């Protein structure tokens, strides 16, 4: 509202919150599960050594895990800063 002195918070809404008993896998999760065997098969057919394939795929998985952890931590840090900014002193 123009002229309002209270700051507005920008929030994102989730489409459908998941419950703890919901065991369905999202399309993104299924894609991540499928990419490793497909990529390993393609690299094997291309003639790459099995040890090199395993090392490559393990490195990709580790990089993905670190990235997911950083993103999740960044969201928590942003939420912490947001709540600290909105708490009256």
C-alpha positions as CSV (number, residue, x, y, z in Angstrom):
1,X,0.0,0.0,0.0
2,X,1.6,3.3,-1.0
3,X,2.3,5.6,1.9
4,X,2.2,2.8,4.4
5,X,5.0,2.9,7.1
6,X,5.1,-0.8,7.7
7,X,7.5,-2.9,5.6
8,X,6.1,-5.6,3.4
9,X,7.5,-9.1,3.4
10,X,7.9,-11.0,0.2
11,X,7.1,-14.7,0.7
12,X,6.8,-17.6,-1.6
13,X,3.9,-20.0,-1.5
14,X,4.4,-23.7,-2.0
15,X,2.0,-25.4,-4.4
16,X,1.1,-28.4,-2.4
17,X,2.7,-29.0,1.0
18,X,3.8,-32.6,1.5
19,X,3.0,-34.6,4.5
20,X,5.4,-36.9,6.3
21,X,3.4,-39.9,5.1
22,X,3.6,-38.9,1.4
23,X,6.1,-41.3,-0.2
24,X,5.7,-40.2,-3.8
25,X,8.8,-39.1,-5.6
26,X,8.8,-35.8,-7.5
27,X,9.7,-35.7,-11.2
28,X,13.0,-34.0,-10.3
29,X,13.9,-36.8,-7.9
30,X,13.1,-39.5,-10.5
31,X,15.2,-37.6,-13.0
32,X,18.2,-37.5,-10.7
33,X,17.8,-41.2,-10.0
34,X,17.6,-42.1,-13.7
35,X,20.5,-39.9,-14.9
36,X,23.3,-41.9,-13.2
37,X,22.5,-45.3,-14.7
38,X,21.9,-43.8,-18.1
39,X,25.1,-41.7,-18.0
40,X,27.1,-44.8,-16.8
41,X,25.7,-46.9,-19.7
42,X,26.5,-44.2,-22.3
43,X,30.0,-43.8,-21.0
44,X,30.5,-47.6,-20.9
45,X,29.3,-47.9,-24.5
46,X,31.7,-45.0,-25.4
47,X,34.6,-47.2,-24.1
48,X,35.5,-45.4,-20.9
49,X,37.0,-47.5,-18.1
50,X,34.7,-48.6,-15.3
51,X,36.9,-47.0,-12.6
52,X,36.8,-43.7,-14.4
53,X,33.0,-43.9,-14.7
54,X,32.5,-44.6,-11.0
55,X,34.9,-41.8,-10.0
56,X,33.1,-39.3,-12.3
57,X,29.7,-40.3,-11.1
58,X,30.7,-40.2,-7.5
59,X,32.2,-36.8,-7.9
60,X,29.0,-35.5,-9.6
61,X,26.9,-36.9,-6.7
62,X,29.2,-35.3,-4.1
63,X,29.0,-32.0,-5.9
64,X,25.2,-32.2,-6.0
65,X,25.0,-33.0,-2.3
66,X,27.2,-30.1,-1.4
67,X,25.2,-27.7,-3.6
68,X,21.9,-28.9,-2.1
69,X,23.3,-28.4,1.4
70,X,24.5,-24.9,0.6
71,X,21.2,-23.9,-0.9
72,X,19.3,-25.3,2.1
73,X,21.6,-23.5,4.5
74,X,21.3,-20.3,2.5
75,X,17.5,-20.5,2.8
76,X,17.7,-21.0,6.5
77,X,20.1,-18.1,6.9
78,X,17.8,-15.8,4.9
79,X,14.9,-16.8,7.0
80,X,16.9,-16.1,10.2
81,X,17.9,-12.6,8.9
82,X,14.3,-12.0,7.8
83,X,12.9,-12.9,11.3
84,X,15.6,-10.8,13.0
85,X,14.7,-7.8,10.9
86,X,11.0,-8.1,11.7
87,X,11.5,-8.6,15.4
88,X,10.9,-5.3,17.3
89,X,13.7,-4.4,19.8
